[in-house]
Amino acid sequence: MTLVIETATAACSVALLDGATVVAAAHEVVGRGHAERLVPMIAALPGQGRAAHILVDVGPGSFTGVRVGLAAALGLSIGWSADVHGFSSLALVAAAGFAANPAIASLAVVLEGGHGEVFMQAFHSQPLREDGPFRSLAPAAALAALEGRPAIGSGVRHLAPLAEGPDLREALPAAADVRLLPGGFTALPARPVYGRAPDAKTLAERGLA
């Protein structure tokens, strides 16, 4: 069994998987309320979500949201003696986008960033693969970087006012969609991936502890 935790965006999402089968899942759009909702959502899963494996979204995304998910995943992994690995919010949205639209060969995922920017990365399907690294871009730069691809994600609303015509589809990552990711996309280290340097850092990150 695998517990999946997704808190990198405005969604708070959990799922319990048996292989590629979704045993149970919950998905809520909470904005900034991840810390209050995550543990009750996990506890409401069968067996209180207990699993031998834990997968958690490591970003990029909301600084606080990513850390809430990681803290829960690491804490539960200790209590349950479970292994824990990470996955990318961008890859998760891409996999769901391709599954919903099999005719699309390439797309860009655009998620809410910080300081007026968006996180963006392009992907190809069949098999799912990255088309270069992700970047933190101003909306106008992200729009130019689409190069005709459809765009999907929570950040497309920042692109929509800038031009008419691009194929823009709003979406948030959902934990249950982890079943769509190839194995190589679910083996990231359980540590945060930031789209840009965080505004707040722990003492250890500042070299003070």
C-alpha positions, 0 to 999 in steps of 0.5 A: 500500500502507498499513501500519497500526499499532495499539498504543493498548490491550493489543493490538499489531496491524499490517496491510498493506492494498492499498486495502481488501484486507488483504494480511497482518495480525498481532494479539497481546494483549501488555499492556505489551510493545508496544515489544518486539513491534511492530518484529518484527511489522512486519518479518514482513509482506510486504516488511517492511511497507514502504508508501507510506502509514502509518496509526497509532492516535493514541489515546486509550489507553495513554500508552506504547502510543500513543507506541510506535506513533507513534514507529515510524510517524514513524521509518518514514515518514522512512526510507521517505519515506511519508506518515503519518496517524492514526486514533482507537482509539474510532472503530476499535472502533466501526466493527468493532462495527457491521460485526459487528452491522449491526442496531445503529444506535448504540453506545458504545465504552468503552476502558481509561483511567487513574486508574480511569476509562474513555474513552468515546464514542458513535457512530451507523452508516450512515454512521459518525459521532460522537455528541459528543466522547469523555470520560474518565469514572468507570465509574459515570458511563460506565454512566449515559451509555450511555442504553440503548446497547450498549457495546463495548471493553476498558473494559466490564469496569469497568462490568459489576460495577455493574449487570445488564442492559446489553449489554456486549461486550469487544473490542480494536482490530485494525489490519486493521479500518482498512479499515472506517473512512470516509476522514475518520476516517483523516486525523488528525494523527500526534500523540497524543490524550490522554483526560486530561493525561498523568502524564509529559511530554517537555521540549518538552511542559513548555516546557523545550526 
